[in-house]
Amino acid sequence: MIRLSLAALLLVSALPAMAQSAPQPPVPRSAGTPYAARSLPDRIMLTPAADPSRGMAVSFRTDIAQAASEAQIAVAVDGPTLERQARTVSGQPGTRQDSANGPALYHQIRFTDLTPDTAYAYRLKGSAGWSEWLQFRTTATQAKPFRFLYLGDIQNGILTYASRVIRQAFHANGGIDLVLHAGDLAAQRDDLDHDDEWGEFNQAGGYNWSIVPQLPATGNHEYVDVTLPDGRESRALGPYFPLQFALPDNGAPGVGTTYFVDYQGVRFIVMDGTSAIDLGTMAAQTRWLDATLASSKATWNVVLFHQPVFTCARPDDTAEIKAAWKPIFDTRRVDLVLQGHDHCYSRLTSEAGREASATARADGAVQGPVYLVSVTGSKMYGLNDRARTQPDKVAEATELYQVVDVDGDRLTFRTFTASGKLYDGFDLEKRANGNHLTDTTEPTIAIRTCTGAVGPDGGKCVARGK
């Protein structure tokens, strides 16, 4: 993976502007400029260790007066005496990041040697003092029921629109233990100042990001375009993603944005499609994917990445990923493939199409990997021609979130709209001969697609062609 220093990134990004004589319009800023670093920690993000029964990690930001990365952690008690048995944990000194909001230091701390299935409280040090106590629970060492939230691209209208969906998901569905992001968490182009975008992302999730572990995949918008010294165009991981997330270091060799986490009977495997396609890591990721699935002892295997195998908006499927990874998903019996990128909704259970899939299920056929695409933010793409007949269910011009319950040999998947209406749902039951899929019998709302220029809510169709 190509990595450039911040100074190099800034110099490279300035070259096209320097070559143009006409002044460029200023990059838009968030209203009120609220995202300068403060004397107390902010942008607090909890991520799991590869074994979240014994480890967690936290990233946070402070002003530059707080150079040391310092936290306190204690087993949670039921009275206001957490300080009594708290231990202090330190990380490497903060990493400086200058932005339109001024300078800041980003810190990462890893909590290790934790006790499984135990509630912990932690707090973080800023130059003016400690943050509030924040609480999380380590996982059990064996399979145990839990609930996770899956979000597609947050990317655009992060605070204006996507925040409503995220908050509805947490408000209406208690007990969310884990959050999966399918990439493009921020646009990281010129839609909005990049630091403002990440400020909005953190504000949209609020304290939920600091108490519920997050599993993010990188999308193409986590990368920035760069020009190499020889004049070739390439991509480099933008500066914010690696500062914002302290991820497990167990991924494909040389691809730090890939990793896996074993969580109470589920192995979550996170891939990087952008690095695979554009930066030459496809072979390394493919070998690692196969080995990681082969070694899995989990009841369920879920793979998360950005560019979808089967697209609901683009003219063609993602050929490179489809050729390299789909055969492994089939051979290794992956259960769910969670994706984003297309800014529409698709649940696909058979490449042969929805009618063939329904017929096969009625005849008792074993279900292979279920492919999902979803979107949380405000950018929308129109459905392609295949989406009318191939996926089991689709939507366009619709913000969505997905709640997944895992309980032994049953996985319950439900998709909700921004206002909390049930849109799609199915159950997977793992039997001796493989998975069997049953559509939910709960009432769902009508299919949401545009009719000509009219959107599903009656206004104009906001889904543009891709």
N, C-alpha and C positions, 0 to 999 in steps of 0.2 A: 504494500500500500504506500502511496506517495504521501509524505507528510512534509509540509513546509512550515517554517517559523511564522509567527504573526507578522513580523516585519516584512518577510518575503511576500506573504499573502497580501498585505496592504500595498506593497510596491507593485506587485503584479496586477492587482485589481485597479490600480491607478493608471496603468499604461494606456488602455484604450481611451480613457478620458483625456489624457494628456495629448493624444494624437488628434483629438477633435478640436476644431476651432470654436464651434458653437458651445456656449455654456450649457451644462446639463441641469435639468430640474433637480431640486433637492429631494433626497429620499424622504418619504413621509415619516412622520413621527407619531407616536402614541399621544393621545390627547392628555394635556396636563403634565407631560414628562415626569411620571412618578417613579421611574426605575433607577435612580441613582443609588449606589450602595450606601448602606446606613451603618450606624455603630452597633447594631444588633444583627445577628445572622438572618439572611433571607434566602430564597431559592433553595429551600431544604428539600432534598430528594433522597428517599430511602430505596435502596436496591438490595436484592438478596445475594448472599454468597452462593457458590455452586451447591453447597449443602446448607440451606437456610434453617435447618434445625440447630445449627451450631454457629452460624455467622450471618451478619448483615453489614451493610456499608451505608454511609451517608455522605452526600455532597452538599456543600452550602457556600454562600458568598458573604463576604464582609467588606467593610471599607479597608483601606490600605494600612490603617493603624493597627489592625489585628493580624500580625504576620504569622503567629503560631496557629496551628490547627489543633484545636483542643475540644474534647467532649467529656462529659461525665455520663456514666451508665450505671443503672442499678436494677436489680430485680424489683418489679413493681410491688408496692405495698398499698394498703388501703387507707392510709392516713398521710398527712402532709409532712412526712419524715424521709423523703427519698434521699436527701443529702447524707443521711447518717451512714449508709453502707455503699454509697456511690464510689466507683473507682474512676480515676481520670485516664483517658485514652488519648494519645497524641498521634498525629499523622505528620507527613512531610509539611514544611512551610507552604503557605498558600501560593498559588500561581497567579501572577498578575495578568489581568486582561483589561486593556484600555478600550473604551467605547465612547459613543456619543453621549452616554450618561456619565462619563468620567471614569476614573480608574477604580478597579475592584480587585479583591483577592478571592480566588476560588479554592476551597479546601475539600479534602476527602479523608475520611476516617473509616477504618474497618474494625468492626467489633467481632472478636474471635472468642473461641472457647466458651460459647454460650450453652445454656442448658436447653435441651429440646422441649417443645411444647410449653413454653414459659413466657409470661408477660414481662417485658422490660420497659423501663422508661429511660430516656436520654435527654440531655440538653447540650447546647453548643455555645461556645464562647465567642463573644464579640468584644470590640474595644470598649464598649460601655457596660458590659456585663453579660450575664447568661440569658439565653433564650428561655421560653417556657419549657416545661417537661413535656416530651412527646413519647407516645407509647406504641409499641408493636409487640407482636407475639412470634416467637420462633415456631417452626413447624414441628410436627411429630416426626418420628423416625420411620414410621410405617404409614401405609395408606390410611387416610382419614378424610371424611367428607370436607369439601371446601368449595368456595365460590370465587370465580375470577371474572373480571371485566375485560372485554376486548374492544379496542377503539381503532377505527380506521383513521385516515389522514385528518389530523386536527388543523394543521397547516395554515388555512386562510380564515379571516374573521375570527381569530383565536379567542379574543376576549368578547367581541361583539356577539358572536353566534355560538362558537363551539363550547364556551364556558357553560351555557345553558344546558347543553346535552350532558356534559360531564357531571354537572351538579345534579341534574335529574337522575342520572344513573345511580349516584351515591344516595340521594334522598329517598328514592323509591325502592331500592334494593339493598337492604341491610346486610351486613356480614360479608362485604366484599373483602377478600383476603389478598388479592393479587390483581395487578393491572397490566395488560399487554397492549403495547402500542405498535401498530404495523408500519411505522416509519412516516416521514414527512411530518414531524411534530411541529415544525415551523417552516415557513416558505423559504426563508434565507436567500431570497433574491432581493429585488428592490420593491417588493410590495410594501415593506415597512422596514425601518431600521432594524438590523438583526438583533441587537441587544434589547430593543423594545419588544420584538417578537418573543424572545425567550422570557422577558419579563411578563408578557401577557400569558404565555404558556404556564408559568408558575402561578400567576394570579388566578387563572382559570381553574386549576386543580386545588389551589389553596393548601390547607393543612392536610388534605387527603394524600397528597404526594409524599408527605413526611411521615405518615404513620402506616401506609399501605405500600408494600414493596412494589416497585415498578420494573417491568421487563420491556425495554424499548428495542425495536429494530431500527436500523438506519434506512432511510429512503434516499432517493436521488437528491432531495432538497436538504439533506444533512451535509451534502457536499457542496463545495464551491468550485467554480471553473477557474483554472489556472493556466498560464502559459509557461511551458518549461524553457530552460535556457536555450535549447536548440530550436525554439519557435513552435514546437508542437503543442496543441491544446490538450489538457488533461483535467483531472479532477483531484481535489484533495479534501479530506474530511475537514469541515469547517471548525473554527476554534471552540464553539460553545458545547457541542455534543460531548466530547471527552471530558470537559470540565464539569458538566452537569450530571453525569452518570458514572458511578464507580462500579464497573461491571466485573463479573468473574473473569479470571484470566485462564480460561480452559478451552478456547476456541481453536479454529483452524490456524495452523502455523502462519504467523505474519499477518493475520486478519483479526485485529483486536476488537472488532465490532461483531464478531461471532462468539457465541458462548452457549452453554446449556446449564439448566437448573433442574434439579430433582425436587419435586414439591408434592409430598404426600400422595404418592402413587402415580404422578404424572411426570414425564420427562419433557420439559420445554426446551426446544432447540431453536436458536435464533441465528438466522443467516443474513448475509449482506449481498443482495442482488446487484447493487450498483458496483461494488468492488469486484464481484464476479464477472460482470459484463464489461465494465470499462477499465478495470485496473489489472486484469489478467490473473485473478485469483480463483477462477472457476474450478480448475482441476484440484487445487488444494482444498477448497471448500467441499467439493464433491466427495473426495476421499474421506474427509473428516466427518461429513454428514453420514456416510455409510457406516463408518466405524462407530460413531456415537449412537446410531440406532441399533447396530449389532450388539453393542455392549449394554443396552438398556434393559433393566430388569423391571421397569415400571409397567403398570397395567395399561396406561395410556401414553401415547407419544404424540405430541403436538408440535408442529413446525411453524415458525413465525418469520415472515420476511415481507418485503415491500412489493416488488413487481410480480403481478399474479401469473400463475401458469396459464390459466384460462381467463381471458379478459372479457369484461362486460361493456367496455366503451371503445377500445382501440380496434383498428382494423384487423390486427393479427395478434395471436397469442404470443407470449414472450418466448421466442423460439429457443434461445440459448438455455434458459432455465428449464423449460419443458423437456428438452432433449437430455439434459444432464441429471436433473433431480427427480422428475416424475417416475422414471423406472425404479429409483430407490424407494420412493414413497410407496409404490405398488409392492415391491419385493419385501420391504421391511414392515409392511402393514401399518403405515402411519394412519392415525385416526382423523386428525384435523389438520388442514393447511390454512393458516390465517394470513391474509394479505391485505394490501391497500392499493394505492397508486391510481386506480381507475375512477375514483370519485362517483361511484354508483354502487348498488348492492347486488350481489349475486351469491346464491347458494347452489353449487353444482355437485351432483352426486354421480353423474356418468357423462363421459364425453359424447356418448351416443345420443344424448338429449333427454329431456324430462319425461317424455312418453315411454321411451325404452327403460329408463330408470324406474318409473312407477310400475311397469309391467314386471320387471325383474324382482322388485321388492314383493309384489303380490304373489310371485311364485316362490318366495322364500330365499331369494338370492342373498349371498353375503355382500355387505356393503364395503367398498374400498374407501380410500381417503375421501373425505368431504372437503371441498374447496370453497372457501368463503372470501368474499371481497366486501369491504364496507367503507363508509366515510362518515366522519364526525363534523368536519369543518364546513365552510360555506361554499367552497368551489365545487361545481357540479359538472359532470360530463354526461352527454346523452348516451343512451344504450346503442350498441351496435346491432347489426341484423341477427347475429347468432343468439343474442340475449333473448330474443323473442321465443326461442324454442329449445335452447340447450340447457340453461340452468333451470332448477326446480322453481326458483322464485327470484325475482329481480325488483329493483326500485330505481328511480332516478329523481333528481331534485329533492332528495330526502336526507336529512341528518339522522344518524342512527347510532345506537350502542348495543352491545351484545353481552348478555349475562349467561355464564356457563356454570352449572353445578356438577361437581364430580362426586359420586358416591359409589364406591366399590366398582361393580361391573356396569354401572349405568352413568351415562353422561347426558345431561339435559341442557340443550342449547336454545336460548330465546333471544330474538332480535326485537328491539323496541325503537319506536320513533322518538324524536326530540321531546314530544309532549307526554311520553310514557305509554303510548298505545302499542299493544302487541302486534307485530307485523309478520313474524315468521317464527317457526319453532319446530324442533325435532328432538327425538331421544335416540341415543345410540346405546344398544345393549350388547355387551361383549359375551358371546357364548363360546362353547368349545370349538365350533367350526369358524368363528369370526364374528364380526360386527353385524348387527341387524338394526336397520333404521326404521323408525316409525314417526310419521308426521304428527305434530301435536293436534289434539282434538279440541284444544282451547280456541275460542273464537278469535280470529285475526281480522284486521281491517282490510279493505279492498286494496288491490294492487295499485301502487302509486307510480304512474308514469305520466309523461306529458302527452297531451293531445294536440298535435300541431304546435302552435305558439303558446298554448295555454298549459300552465303547470298543474300539478295535482292538487294544489291548494286554491286554484281558481285565478291566481294572478298569472303573470307571464312565466313561461318556462325558462328557468335559469340554468338549465343543463345545456351546455354548448357542445357542438360536435367535436370529436377528437380524431 
